[in-house]
Amino acid sequence: MGAAAVDKATAPIDGPVPSPQPSSGGRGGNATALREIVAALRESRGFAHKRDISDIVAALGQSLPGGGADLAQAVPVGDDCAAIPDGHGGYLLFAIEGLVEDFIERMPWFAGYSSVMVNVSDIYAMGGRPTAVVDAMWSVGMQPADQMLKGMAEASAKYGVPIVGGHSNNRSARPQLAVAILGHAKKLLTSFAARPGDLLVMAVDLRGAYQEPFPYWNASTTAHGARLRADLELLPELAEAGLCDAAKDISMAGAIGTSLMLLECSKVGATIDLDAIPRPEGVPMLRWLTSFPSFGFVLSVRPEKLGAVLTRFAARDIACNVVGDVNDTRTLVLRQGEERALLWDLKQDAFICDPLEGQVSHA
């Protein structure tokens, strides 16, 4: 993977958005045909936002003296954070998240809370621990700036990550919010290390509820901060114990889209069993696949390490299952019961890569 891996040096606006309406009922039902799930995922807003990334990176690469090669040589792009060698065997982690405007306008407190929380998740997804955050906020006076700041302060306290500065403008025509984070990792979890023969594992905190009407599974705001921090500590512990080296946090692309980004960065493929994905009781399959959980990770695990990984998540009451196997096909196939359907062929159609340069973009 080179010296380090980068994700969000120039992150697009991203955040919880209204979810598509599923056409089927609850757990165990198969009224939504697999082909309909495939079509809905490919057309989802989460997938569209991720596909937009390649345009941003292509434009940035074209502006550099050496083109896209300069960007790739500086730090390979595709992870949840920029990972910059610290000169002592570890890595500085640096990331940013922006939130979509409709989310801020309808739920300013929760938008502020989420802006810190999702950045914290990105740091842990890389095997790191967060150090501090800064924010850039635009508002019409103190409304909704006041509520956004209250949400950020609550998340800062719960996750033990201080807000150390930022930028503000209270004379904006509309509210906007972006938050950046700094962290550190002793050993990396990365999107570039999945290998054929690995097992795809998903770990999700199901102890929550939807923050309606958005597709956000909130297992954070009602939990104790000590528990949230201990749950997230599992990720750097796995990295430092040598139990896993490939992971990604589940983003607005959902469980399947996030898996696809991991596979693309690692130049591999997989078959995923939808029925094996940890899912809350009663939540329709399609809605869950387009949801953004407050604690959700995809890991690519060597078979001999699987037992130890599952045991650690189980000890924290985190739902964790093997959902598929990694292969060398560079395709993502979905399975449900006896049905199979091709979701994506990365040999023919890039997802977050620049199709002209082959440059993996920030995810």
LOVEXMAR-417392 format. One record per residue: y, z, x of N, C-alpha, C, O in turn. Coordinates in steps of 0.2 Angstrom, whole numbers, padded with zeros to 4 digits, always signed. Example, Ala and Ser with C-alpha at 12.3 -4.5 7.8 and 13.67 -1.06 7.14 Angstrom:
2
-0028+0039+0066-0022+0039+0062-0016+0039+0066-0017+0042+0071 -0011+0035+0064-0005+0036+0068+0000+0039+0064+0006+0040+0067 
// end
This chain:
363
-0006+0000+0004+0000+0000+0000+0006+0000+0004+0012+0000+0002 +0006+0000+0011+0011+0000+0015+0014+0007+0016+0010+0012+0015 +0020+0008+0018+0022+0015+0020+0024+0019+0014+0023+0025+0014 +0026+0016+0008+0028+0020+0002+0028+0015-0004+0027+0009-0003 +0029+0018-0009+0029+0014-0016+0035+0016-0020+0036+0022-0020 +0038+0011-0023+0044+0013-0027+0043+0010-0034+0039+0006-0036 +0047+0014-0039+0046+0012-0046+0053+0011-0049+0054+0005-0051 +0058+0016-0049+0063+0015-0053+0070+0015-0049+0075+0019-0051 +0070+0011-0044+0077+0011-0040+0082+0008-0045+0088+0010-0044 +0081+0004-0049+0086+0001-0054+0083+0001-0061+0082-0005-0063 +0081+0007-0064+0077+0007-0070+0081+0004-0076+0087+0005-0076 +0078+0000-0080+0081-0002-0086+0081+0003-0091+0078+0008-0090 +0085+0002-0096+0086+0007-0101+0079+0008-0105+0076+0003-0107 +0077+0014-0105+0070+0015-0108+0070+0022-0111+0073+0027-0109 +0066+0023-0116+0065+0029-0119+0062+0029-0126+0060+0023-0128 +0061+0034-0130+0057+0034-0136+0061+0030-0141+0067+0031-0142 +0057+0026-0145+0060+0021-0149+0056+0021-0156+0050+0024-0155 +0058+0019-0161+0054+0019-0167+0048+0015-0166+0047+0010-0163 +0042+0018-0169+0036+0015-0168+0034+0010-0173+0036+0010-0179 +0029+0005-0172+0027+0001-0176+0023+0004-0182+0020+0009-0180 +0023+0001-0188+0019+0004-0193+0011+0002-0193+0010-0004-0193 +0007+0006-0192+0000+0005-0191-0003+0002-0198+0000+0004-0203 -0008-0002-0198-0011-0005-0204-0017-0001-0206-0021-0003-0211 -0019+0004-0202-0025+0007-0204-0025+0015-0205-0019+0017-0204 -0030+0018-0206-0030+0025-0208-0031+0029-0201-0029+0027-0196 -0035+0035-0202-0035+0040-0197-0041+0039-0192-0044+0033-0192 -0042+0044-0188-0047+0044-0183-0054+0042-0186-0056+0044-0191 -0057+0038-0181-0064+0035-0183-0064+0029-0187-0069+0026-0187 -0059+0027-0191-0059+0021-0195-0058+0015-0190-0055+0015-0185 -0060+0009-0193-0060+0003-0189-0057-0002-0194-0058-0008-0193 -0052+0000-0199-0049-0005-0203-0044-0010-0199-0044-0016-0201 -0041-0007-0194-0037-0012-0190-0042-0015-0185-0045-0012-0180 -0043-0022-0186-0047-0025-0181-0045-0025-0174-0039-0025-0173 -0049-0026-0169-0047-0025-0162-0042-0031-0161-0038-0030-0157 -0043-0037-0163-0039-0042-0162-0031-0041-0164-0027-0043-0162 -0031-0037-0170-0024-0035-0172-0021-0030-0168-0015-0030-0167 -0025-0025-0165-0022-0021-0160-0020-0024-0154-0014-0023-0152 -0024-0029-0152-0022-0033-0146-0015-0036-0147-0010-0036-0143 -0014-0040-0153-0008-0043-0155-0002-0039-0155+0003-0040-0153 -0003-0033-0158+0002-0028-0159+0004-0025-0153+0010-0024-0152 +0000-0024-0148+0002-0021-0142+0006-0026-0138+0011-0025-0135 +0004-0033-0138+0007-0038-0134+0014-0039-0137+0018-0041-0133 +0015-0038-0143+0022-0039-0146+0026-0032-0147+0031-0033-0149 +0023-0027-0144+0027-0020-0145+0033-0020-0141+0034-0024-0136 +0038-0016-0143+0044-0015-0140+0043-0012-0133+0046-0013-0128 +0038-0007-0132+0036-0004-0126+0034-0010-0121+0036-0009-0115 +0030-0014-0123+0027-0020-0118+0033-0024-0116+0034-0026-0111 +0038-0026-0121+0043-0030-0120+0048-0027-0115+0050-0030-0110 +0049-0020-0115+0054-0017-0111+0051-0017-0103+0055-0019-0099 +0044-0017-0103+0041-0017-0096+0042-0024-0093+0043-0025-0087 +0041-0029-0098+0041-0036-0095+0048-0038-0093+0049-0042-0089 +0053-0035-0096+0060-0036-0094+0061-0034-0087+0066-0037-0083 +0057-0030-0084+0058-0027-0077+0058-0032-0072+0062-0032-0067 +0054-0037-0073+0053-0042-0068+0060-0046-0067+0062-0049-0061 +0064-0047-0072+0070-0051-0072+0075-0047-0068+0079-0050-0064 +0075-0040-0068+0080-0036-0065+0078-0037-0057+0083-0038-0053 +0072-0036-0055+0070-0036-0048+0071-0043-0045+0073-0043-0040 +0069-0048-0049+0070-0055-0047+0077-0056-0045+0079-0059-0040 +0082-0054-0049+0089-0055-0048+0091-0051-0042+0095-0053-0038 +0089-0045-0041+0091-0040-0036+0088-0044-0029+0092-0044-0024 +0082-0046-0029+0079-0049-0023+0083-0055-0021+0084-0057-0015 +0085-0059-0026+0089-0065-0025+0095-0064-0022+0098-0068-0018 +0098-0058-0023+0105-0056-0020+0104-0053-0013+0109-0053-0010 +0098-0052-0011+0097-0049-0004+0097-0055+0001+0095-0060+0000 +0099-0054+0007+0099-0059+0012+0092-0062+0013+0092-0068+0014 +0087-0058+0013+0081-0061+0014+0077-0062+0008+0071-0063+0008 +0080-0062+0002+0077-0063-0004+0072-0058-0006+0073-0052-0004 +0067-0059-0010+0063-0054-0013+0059-0051-0007+0057-0045-0008 +0058-0054-0001+0054-0051+0004+0058-0045+0007+0054-0040+0009 +0064-0045+0007+0068-0039+0009+0067-0033+0005+0066-0028+0007 +0066-0034-0002+0065-0029-0006+0058-0026-0006+0057-0020-0005 +0053-0031-0005+0046-0028-0004+0045-0025+0003+0041-0020+0003 +0049-0027+0008+0048-0024+0014+0051-0017+0015+0048-0013+0018 +0056-0016+0011+0060-0010+0011+0055-0004+0008+0053+0001+0012 +0053-0005+0002+0048-0001-0001+0044-0005-0006+0048-0007-0011 +0038-0005-0006+0034-0009-0011+0036-0006-0018+0036+0000-0019 +0037-0010-0023+0039-0008-0029+0034-0008-0034+0030-0013-0035 +0033-0003-0039+0028-0003-0044+0026+0004-0046+0022+0005-0051 +0028+0009-0043+0026+0016-0044+0031+0019-0049+0036+0016-0051 +0030+0026-0050+0034+0030-0055+0040+0032-0051+0045+0034-0055 +0040+0032-0045+0046+0034-0041+0046+0030-0034+0041+0028-0032 +0052+0030-0031+0053+0028-0024+0050+0033-0020+0051+0039-0021 +0045+0031-0016+0042+0036-0011+0044+0034-0004+0042+0029-0001 +0049+0039-0001+0052+0037+0005+0049+0042+0010+0050+0048+0010 +0046+0040+0016+0043+0044+0021+0048+0049+0023+0054+0047+0025 +0046+0056+0024+0051+0061+0026+0051+0062+0033+0055+0066+0036 +0047+0058+0037+0046+0059+0044+0042+0065+0046+0041+0066+0052 +0039+0068+0042+0035+0074+0043+0028+0074+0040+0024+0079+0039 +0026+0068+0038+0020+0066+0034+0020+0067+0027+0015+0065+0024 +0026+0069+0024+0026+0069+0017+0031+0063+0014+0033+0059+0018 +0033+0064+0008+0038+0059+0005+0043+0062+0001+0042+0067-0003 +0049+0059+0002+0054+0061-0003+0053+0056-0009+0052+0050-0008 +0054+0059-0015+0053+0055-0021+0059+0055-0025+0063+0060-0026 +0061+0049-0027+0068+0047-0030+0067+0043-0036+0063+0038-0036 +0069+0045-0042+0068+0041-0048+0074+0042-0053+0078+0046-0052 +0074+0037-0058+0079+0038-0063+0077+0035-0070+0072+0031-0070 +0079+0038-0075+0077+0036-0082+0084+0035-0086+0088+0039-0086 +0084+0030-0090+0089+0029-0095+0086+0029-0102+0080+0028-0103 +0090+0031-0107+0087+0032-0114+0091+0027-0118+0097+0025-0118 +0087+0024-0123+0089+0019-0128+0095+0022-0132+0094+0028-0134 +0100+0018-0134+0105+0021-0138+0104+0024-0145+0106+0029-0147 +0099+0020-0148+0097+0023-0155+0094+0030-0155+0095+0034-0159 +0090+0031-0150+0087+0038-0149+0093+0043-0148+0092+0049-0151 +0098+0042-0143+0103+0046-0142+0107+0048-0148+0109+0053-0150 +0109+0043-0152+0113+0043-0158+0109+0048-0163+0113+0051-0167 +0103+0047-0164+0099+0050-0170+0097+0057-0168+0096+0061-0172 +0095+0058-0161+0093+0064-0159+0096+0066-0152+0092+0066-0147 +0102+0068-0152+0105+0069-0145+0103+0075-0141+0102+0075-0135 +0101+0080-0145+0098+0086-0141+0091+0084-0138+0090+0086-0132 +0087+0081-0142+0080+0079-0140+0081+0074-0134+0077+0074-0130 +0086+0069-0135+0087+0064-0130+0089+0068-0123+0086+0066-0118 +0093+0073-0123+0095+0076-0117+0089+0080-0114+0088+0079-0108 +0085+0083-0119+0079+0086-0116+0074+0081-0113+0071+0083-0108 +0073+0076-0116+0068+0071-0114+0070+0068-0107+0066+0066-0103 +0077+0067-0106+0079+0064-0100+0077+0068-0094+0076+0065-0089 +0077+0074-0095+0075+0078-0089+0067+0078-0089+0064+0077-0083 +0064+0079-0095+0057+0080-0095+0053+0073-0092+0048+0074-0088 +0055+0068-0094+0052+0061-0092+0053+0060-0084+0048+0058-0081 +0059+0062-0082+0059+0062-0074+0055+0067-0071+0052+0065-0066 +0054+0073-0073+0050+0078-0070+0042+0075-0070+0039+0076-0065 +0040+0072-0076+0034+0069-0076+0033+0063-0071+0027+0063-0068 +0038+0059-0070+0037+0054-0065+0036+0057-0058+0032+0054-0054 +0039+0063-0056+0038+0066-0050+0031+0068-0049+0028+0067-0044 +0029+0072-0054+0022+0074-0054+0017+0069-0054+0012+0070-0051 +0018+0063-0057+0014+0058-0057+0012+0055-0051+0007+0052-0049 +0017+0056-0046+0017+0054-0039+0014+0059-0035+0013+0058-0028 +0011+0064-0037+0008+0070-0033+0014+0074-0030+0012+0078-0026 +0020+0074-0033+0025+0078-0030+0027+0084-0035+0024+0085-0040 +0033+0087-0032+0036+0093-0036+0043+0091-0036+0046+0090-0031 +0046+0092-0042+0053+0091-0042+0058+0096-0039+0056+0102-0038 +0064+0093-0037+0069+0097-0033+0075+0098-0037+0077+0104-0038 +0078+0093-0040+0084+0094-0044+0085+0087-0047+0083+0082-0046 +0090+0087-0052+0092+0081-0056+0099+0081-0056+0103+0086-0056 +0102+0075-0057+0109+0073-0059+0109+0069-0065+0104+0065-0066 +0115+0069-0068+0115+0065-0074+0121+0060-0074+0126+0062-0071 +0121+0055-0078+0127+0050-0079+0127+0050-0087+0123+0047-0090 +0133+0052-0090+0134+0053-0097+0140+0050-0099+0145+0051-0097 +0140+0046-0105+0145+0043-0108+0145+0046-0115+0140+0046-0118 +0151+0048-0118+0151+0050-0125+0158+0049-0128+0163+0048-0124 +0158+0050-0134+0165+0050-0138+0167+0057-0139+0166+0060-0144 +0171+0059-0134+0173+0066-0134+0166+0070-0132+0162+0068-0129 +0166+0076-0135+0160+0081-0134+0155+0080-0139+0150+0083-0139 +0155+0075-0143+0150+0073-0148+0148+0066-0147+0152+0061-0148 +0141+0065-0145+0136+0070-0144+0135+0073-0137+0130+0076-0136 +0140+0073-0133+0139+0076-0126+0136+0083-0126+0132+0085-0122 +0139+0087-0131+0138+0094-0131+0130+0095-0132+0127+0099-0129 +0128+0091-0137+0120+0092-0139+0116+0089-0133+0111+0092-0132 +0118+0084-0130+0114+0081-0125+0113+0086-0119+0108+0087-0116 +0119+0089-0117+0119+0094-0112+0115+0100-0114+0112+0103-0109 +0115+0102-0120+0111+0108-0122+0104+0106-0121+0100+0111-0119 +0102+0100-0123+0095+0098-0122+0093+0098-0115+0087+0100-0113 +0097+0095-0111+0096+0095-0104+0095+0102-0101+0091+0103-0097 +0099+0106-0103+0099+0113-0100+0093+0117-0102+0090+0120-0098 +0090+0115-0108+0084+0118-0110+0078+0116-0106+0074+0120-0104 +0078+0109-0105+0072+0106-0101+0073+0109-0094+0068+0110-0091 +0079+0109-0091+0080+0111-0084+0077+0118-0083+0074+0120-0078 +0078+0123-0088+0076+0130-0088+0068+0130-0088+0065+0133-0085 +0066+0126-0093+0058+0126-0094+0054+0123-0089+0049+0126-0087 +0057+0118-0086+0053+0115-0080+0055+0118-0073+0053+0115-0068 +0060+0122-0073+0062+0125-0067+0065+0120-0062+0065+0121-0056 +0069+0115-0065+0072+0110-0061+0080+0110-0062+0082+0109-0067 +0084+0112-0057+0091+0113-0058+0095+0106-0059+0093+0101-0056 +0100+0107-0063+0105+0101-0064+0110+0102-0059+0114+0107-0060 +0111+0098-0054+0115+0100-0048+0122+0095-0048+0126+0096-0043 +0123+0091-0053+0129+0087-0053+0128+0081-0057+0123+0080-0061 +0133+0076-0057+0132+0070-0061+0139+0067-0062+0144+0068-0058 +0139+0063-0067+0145+0059-0069+0146+0059-0076+0141+0059-0080 +0152+0060-0078+0154+0060-0086+0160+0056-0088+0164+0055-0084 +0159+0053-0094+0165+0049-0097+0165+0051-0104+0161+0049-0108 +0170+0055-0106+0170+0057-0113+0175+0052-0117+0177+0054-0123 +0176+0046-0115+0181+0042-0118+0177+0035-0119+0180+0030-0118 +0171+0035-0120+0167+0029-0121+0167+0027-0128+0167+0031-0133 +0165+0021-0129+0165+0018-0136+0158+0020-0139+0158+0021-0146 +0153+0022-0135+0147+0024-0138+0143+0028-0133+0144+0028-0127 +0138+0033-0135+0135+0037-0131+0130+0033-0126+0126+0029-0129 +0129+0035-0120+0124+0033-0116+0122+0039-0111+0126+0043-0110 +0116+0038-0109+0113+0044-0104+0108+0041-0099+0103+0038-0101 +0109+0043-0093+0104+0042-0088+0103+0048-0084+0109+0051-0082 +0097+0049-0081+0096+0055-0077+0092+0053-0071+0087+0050-0072 +0094+0055-0065+0090+0054-0059+0087+0060-0056+0090+0066-0058 +0082+0060-0053+0078+0066-0050+0076+0065-0043+0075+0059-0041 +0076+0070-0039+0074+0070-0033+0068+0075-0032+0068+0080-0035 +0063+0073-0028+0057+0078-0027+0054+0077-0021+0056+0073-0017 +0048+0080-0020+0044+0079-0013+0037+0079-0014+0034+0083-0019 +0033+0075-0011+0026+0075-0011+0023+0076-0004+0025+0073+0001 +0018+0080-0004+0014+0081+0003+0009+0075+0003+0008+0072+0009 +0006+0073-0002+0001+0068-0003+0003+0064-0009+0004+0067-0014 +0002+0057-0009+0004+0053-0014-0001+0052-0019-0007+0051-0017 +0000+0052-0026-0003+0048-0031+0001+0041-0032+0007+0042-0032 -0002+0036-0032+0001+0029-0032-0002+0024-0037-0008+0025-0038 +0002+0020-0039-0001+0014-0043-0005+0009-0039-0008+0004-0042 -0005+0010-0032-0008+0004-0028-0015+0006-0025-0017+0002-0021 -0018+0011-0028-0024+0014-0024-0030+0013-0029-0035+0016-0027 -0030+0011-0035-0036+0010-0039-0040+0005-0036-0038+0000-0033 -0047+0006-0036-0052+0002-0033-0057+0000-0038-0059+0004-0042 -0060-0006-0037-0066-0008-0041-0072-0002-0040-0073+0000-0034 -0075+0000-0045-0079+0005-0045-0077+0012-0047-0080+0016-0049 -0070+0012-0047-0067+0019-0050-0068+0019-0057-0070+0015-0061 -0067+0025-0060-0067+0027-0067-0060+0028-0069-0056+0032-0066 -0058+0025-0074-0051+0026-0077-0052+0033-0082-0056+0033-0086 -0047+0037-0080-0047+0044-0084-0040+0044-0087-0035+0043-0084 -0040+0047-0093-0034+0048-0096-0034+0056-0098-0038+0059-0101 -0028+0059-0096-0027+0066-0098-0021+0067-0102-0015+0064-0100 -0021+0070-0108-0016+0070-0113-0016+0077-0116-0021+0080-0118 -0010+0080-0116-0009+0087-0120-0008+0085-0127-0003+0082-0130 -0013+0087-0131-0013+0085-0138-0011+0091-0142-0011+0090-0149 -0008+0096-0139-0006+0102-0143+0002+0101-0145+0006+0104-0142 +0003+0096-0149+0010+0094-0151+0010+0091-0158+0006+0092-0162 +0016+0087-0159+0017+0084-0165+0022+0078-0164+0025+0079-0159 +0022+0073-0168+0027+0068-0167+0034+0071-0169+0035+0075-0173 +0039+0068-0165+0046+0069-0166+0048+0063-0170+0051+0059-0168 +0047+0064-0177+0048+0058-0181+0056+0057-0181+0060+0061-0180 +0057+0050-0182+0053+0044-0184+0051+0041-0177+0048+0035-0178 +0052+0044-0171+0050+0040-0165+0043+0041-0163+0040+0046-0165 +0040+0037-0159+0033+0037-0157+0033+0042-0151+0029+0041-0146 +0036+0048-0151+0036+0053-0146+0032+0058-0148+0033+0062-0153 +0026+0059-0144+0022+0065-0145+0024+0071-0142+0024+0071-0135 +0027+0076-0145+0031+0081-0142+0026+0087-0141+0025+0091-0146 +0024+0089-0135+0020+0094-0134+0023+0099-0129+0020+0103-0125 +0030+0098-0129+0034+0102-0124+0039+0107-0126+0039+0113-0124 +0043+0105-0131+0048+0109-0133+0046+0116-0136+0050+0121-0135 +0040+0117-0139+0038+0123-0142+0033+0127-0137+0031+0132-0139 +0032+0124-0131+0028+0127-0126+0032+0132-0122+0037+0130-0120 +0028+0137-0119+0031+0141-0114+0032+0137-0107+0028+0133-0105 +0038+0138-0104+0039+0135-0098+0034+0136-0092+0032+0131-0089 +0032+0142-0092+0027+0143-0087+0020+0139-0088+0017+0137-0083 +0018+0138-0094+0012+0134-0096+0014+0127-0094+0010+0123-0091 +0020+0124-0096+0021+0117-0094+0021+0116-0087+0018+0111-0084 +0024+0121-0083+0024+0120-0076+0017+0120-0073+0016+0116-0068 +0013+0125-0075+0006+0125-0072+0002+0119-0074-0002+0117-0070 +0003+0117-0080-0001+0110-0082+0001+0105-0077-0003+0101-0075 +0008+0104-0076+0010+0098-0072+0007+0099-0065+0006+0094-0061 +0007+0105-0063+0005+0107-0056-0002+0104-0054-0004+0103-0048 -0006+0102-0059-0013+0099-0058-0012+0093-0054-0017+0091-0050 -0007+0089-0055-0006+0082-0052-0006+0083-0044-0010+0080-0041 -0001+0087-0042-0001+0087-0034-0007+0091-0032-0009+0090-0026 -0010+0096-0036-0016+0099-0033-0021+0094-0032-0025+0094-0028 -0022+0089-0037-0027+0084-0036-0026+0080-0030-0031+0078-0027 -0020+0078-0029-0018+0074-0023-0020+0078-0017-0023+0075-0012 -0018+0084-0016-0018+0088-0010-0025+0090-0009-0027+0091-0003 -0030+0090-0014-0037+0092-0013-0041+0086-0012-0047+0086-0011 -0038+0080-0012-0041+0074-0010-0046+0071-0016-0050+0067-0015 -0044+0074-0022-0048+0072-0028-0046+0065-0031-0050+0062-0035 -0040+0063-0030-0037+0057-0033-0031+0055-0029-0028+0059-0026 -0031+0048-0029-0025+0045-0025-0021+0040-0029-0017+0037-0027 -0024+0039-0035-0021+0033-0040-0019+0036-0046-0024+0038-0050 -0013+0036-0049-0011+0038-0055-0005+0036-0057-0001+0033-0053 -0003+0036-0064+0003+0034-0067+0004+0038-0073-0001+0040-0077 +0010+0040-0075+0012+0044-0081+0012+0039-0087+0015+0033-0086 +0010+0041-0092+0010+0036-0098+0017+0036-0101+0020+0041-0103 +0020+0030-0101+0027+0028-0102+0028+0025-0109+0023+0025-0113 +0033+0022-0110+0034+0019-0117+0030+0013-0118+0029+0010-0123 +0027+0010-0113+0022+0005-0114+0015+0008-0117+0011+0004-0118 +0015+0015-0118+0009+0018-0120+0003+0018-0116+0004+0016-0110 -0002+0021-0118-0008+0022-0114-0011+0015-0111-0013+0015-0105 -0011+0010-0115-0014+0004-0113-0009+0000-0108-0011-0002-0103 -0003+0000-0110+0002-0003-0106+0003+0000-0099+0004-0003-0094 +0002+0007-0099+0003+0010-0093-0003+0009-0088-0003+0008-0082 -0009+0008-0091-0015+0006-0088-0015-0001-0085-0017-0002-0079 -0012-0005-0089-0011-0012-0086-0006-0012-0080-0008-0016-0075 -0001-0008-0080+0004-0008-0074+0000-0005-0068+0001-0008-0063 -0004+0000-0069-0008+0003-0063-0013-0003-0061-0014-0003-0055 -0016-0006-0065-0021-0011-0063-0018-0017-0059-0020-0020-0054 -0012-0019-0062-0008-0025-0059-0006-0023-0052-0007-0027-0047 -0003-0017-0051-0001-0015-0044-0007-0015-0039-0006-0016-0033 -0013-0013-0042-0018-0012-0037-0022-0018-0037-0027-0019-0033 -0020-0024-0040-0024-0030-0040-0031-0030-0042-0035-0032-0039 -0032-0026-0048-0039-0025-0050-0039-0026-0058-0033-0027-0061 -0044-0025-0061-0045-0026-0068-0049-0020-0071-0051-0015-0067 -0050-0020-0078-0054-0014-0081-0056-0016-0088-0053-0021-0091 -0061-0012-0090-0063-0012-0097-0061-0005-0100-0063+0000-0097 -0057-0005-0105-0056+0002-0108-0059+0002-0115-0058-0002-0119 -0062+0008-0116-0065+0010-0123-0060+0013-0127-0058+0019-0125 -0057+0010-0132-0052+0013-0136-0054+0020-0139-0050+0025-0140 -0060+0020-0141-0063+0026-0145-0063+0032-0140-0064+0038-0142 -0063+0031-0133-0064+0036-0128-0057+0039-0127-0057+0045-0123 -0051+0036-0129-0045+0039-0127-0043+0045-0131-0044+0045-0137 -0041+0050-0127-0040+0057-0131-0034+0055-0136-0029+0052-0134 -0035+0058-0142-0031+0056-0148-0031+0062-0152-0036+0065-0154 -0025+0063-0155-0024+0069-0160-0028+0067-0166-0028+0061-0168 -0031+0072-0169-0035+0071-0176-0030+0068-0181-0024+0071-0182 -0032+0063-0184-0028+0060-0190-0023+0055-0188-0020+0052-0192 -0022+0054-0182-0017+0049-0179-0020+0042-0179-0025+0041-0175 -0017+0037-0183-0020+0030-0182-0020+0028-0175-0016+0029-0171 -0025+0024-0174-0026+0021-0167-0020+0017-0164-0018+0019-0159 -0017+0013-0168-0012+0009-0166-0006+0013-0165-0002+0012-0160 -0004+0018-0169+0002+0022-0168+0001+0026-0161+0005+0026-0157 -0005+0028-0160-0006+0032-0154-0006+0028-0148-0003+0030-0143 -0008+0022-0148-0008+0017-0142-0001+0015-0140+0001+0013-0135 +0004+0016-0145+0011+0014-0144+0015+0020-0143+0021+0020-0144 +0012+0026-0142+0016+0033-0142+0017+0034-0135+0014+0032-0130 +0022+0039-0134+0024+0041-0127+0023+0049-0127+0027+0053-0130 +0018+0051-0124+0016+0058-0124+0020+0062-0119+0022+0059-0114 +0022+0068-0121+0026+0072-0116+0022+0074-0110+0025+0075-0105 +0016+0074-0111+0011+0075-0105+0005+0070-0106+0001+0071-0110 +0006+0065-0102+0000+0060-0102+0000+0056-0096+0005+0054-0093 -0006+0056-0093-0007+0052-0086-0013+0048-0087-0018+0050-0090 -0013+0042-0083-0019+0038-0082-0021+0039-0074-0016+0038-0070 -0027+0040-0073-0029+0041-0066-0035+0037-0065-0039+0035-0069 -0035+0034-0059-0041+0030-0056-0045+0034-0051-0042+0036-0046 -0051+0036-0053-0055+0042-0050-0061+0039-0047-0065+0036-0050 -0063+0041-0040-0069+0039-0038-0075+0043-0041-0074+0049-0043 -0080+0040-0043-0085+0043-0047-0088+0050-0044-0089+0054-0048 -0088+0050-0038-0090+0057-0035-0085+0062-0036-0087+0068-0035 -0079+0061-0037-0074+0066-0038-0073+0067-0046-0069+0072-0047 -0076+0064-0050-0075+0064-0057-0076+0071-0060-0071+0074-0063 -0081+0075-0058-0083+0081-0061-0077+0086-0060-0075+0090-0064 -0075+0086-0053-0070+0091-0051-0063+0090-0055-0060+0094-0057 -0062+0083-0056-0055+0081-0060-0056+0084-0067-0051+0087-0069 -0061+0082-0070-0062+0084-0077-0062+0092-0078-0059+0094-0083 -0065+0095-0073-0065+0102-0074-0058+0105-0073-0056+0110-0077 -0054+0103-0069-0047+0105-0068-0043+0105-0074-0039+0109-0076 -0043+0099-0078-0040+0098-0084-0042+0102-0089-0038+0105-0093 -0049+0103-0090-0052+0107-0095-0050+0114-0094-0049+0117-0099 -0049+0116-0088-0047+0123-0087-0040+0125-0090-0038+0130-0091 -0036+0119-0091-0029+0120-0093-0029+0118-0100-0023+0117-0103 -0034+0117-0104-0035+0115-0111-0031+0108-0112-0028+0107-0117 -0031+0104-0107-0029+0097-0107-0034+0092-0109-0040+0092-0106 -0034+0088-0114-0039+0083-0116-0039+0078-0111-0034+0075-0109 -0045+0077-0108-0046+0072-0103-0053+0069-0103-0058+0072-0104 -0053+0062-0103-0059+0058-0104-0059+0052-0099-0054+0050-0097 -0065+0050-0098-0066+0044-0095-0065+0039-0100-0069+0039-0105 -0061+0034-0099-0059+0029-0104-0061+0022-0102-0061+0017-0106 -0063+0021-0096-0065+0014-0094-0067+0014-0087-0067+0019-0083 -0069+0008-0084-0071+0007-0077-0067+0002-0074-0065-0003-0078 -0065+0002-0068-0061-0002-0064-0066-0007-0061-0071-0006-0058 -0063-0014-0061-0067-0019-0058-0063-0024-0055-0057-0023-0054 -0065-0029-0052-0062-0034-0048-0059-0040-0052-0057-0045-0049 -0059-0040-0059-0058-0046-0062-0051-0048-0063-0049-0053-0065 -0046-0043-0062-0039-0043-0064-0038-0045-0071-0033-0048-0072 -0042-0043-0075-0041-0044-0082-0042-0037-0086-0045-0032-0083 -0038-0036-0091-0039-0029-0095-0042-0031-0102-0040-0035-0106 -0049-0029-0103-0052-0030-0109-0053-0023-0113-0054-0018-0110 -0051-0024-0119-0052-0018-0123-0058-0018-0127-0061-0023-0130 -0062-0012-0128-0068-0012-0132-0067-0007-0137-0064-0001-0136 -0070-0008-0143-0070-0003-0149-0076-0004-0152-0077-0010-0156 -0081+0000-0152-0088-0001-0155-0091-0006-0151-0091-0006-0145 -0094-0011-0155-0097-0017-0152-0092-0022-0150-0094-0028-0147 -0086-0022-0152-0081-0027-0151-0078-0027-0145-0077-0021-0142 -0076-0033-0142-0072-0033-0136-0067-0038-0137-0068-0043-0140 -0061-0037-0133-0056-0042-0134-0052-0042-0127-0050-0037-0125 -0050-0048-0125-0046-0048-0119-0038-0047-0121-0035-0050-0125 -0036-0042-0118-0028-0040-0119-0024-0044-0114-0019-0047-0116 -0026-0044-0108-0022-0047-0103-0026-0050-0097-0031-0047-0094 -0024-0056-0095-0027-0059-0089-0021-0059-0083-0017-0064-0084 -0021-0055-0079-0016-0054-0074-0016-0060-0069-0011-0061-0065 -0022-0064-0068-0022-0070-0064-0018-0075-0067-0015-0080-0063 -0017-0075-0074-0013-0081-0077-0006-0078-0079-0002-0083-0080 -0005-0072-0080+0001-0070-0084+0003-0063-0081+0000-0058-0082 +0008-0063-0077+0010-0056-0074+0013-0052-0079+0015-0054-0085 +0013-0045-0078+0015-0041-0083+0022-0038-0081+0027-0039-0084 +0022-0034-0075+0028-0032-0072+0030-0035-0066+0035-0033-0062 +0026-0040-0064+0028-0043-0057+0033-0049-0058+0033-0052-0064 +0036-0051-0053+0040-0057-0053+0036-0063-0052+0033-0064-0047 +0035-0067-0058+0030-0072-0057+0032-0077-0052+0027-0081-0050 +0038-0078-0050+0040-0083-0044+0038-0080-0037+0036-0084-0033 +0040-0074-0036+0039-0071-0030+0033-0067-0029+0031-0066-0023 +0030-0065-0034+0024-0061-0034+0026-0054-0032+0022-0050-0030 +0032-0052-0033+0035-0045-0031+0034-0041-0037+0036-0042-0042 +0030-0035-0036+0029-0030-0041+0036-0026-0042+0039-0025-0037 +0037-0025-0048+0044-0022-0050+0043-0015-0052+0038-0012-0052 +0049-0012-0052+0049-0005-0054+0047-0004-0061+0049-0008-0065 +0043+0001-0063+0039+0002-0069+0042+0008-0073+0040+0009-0079 
// end
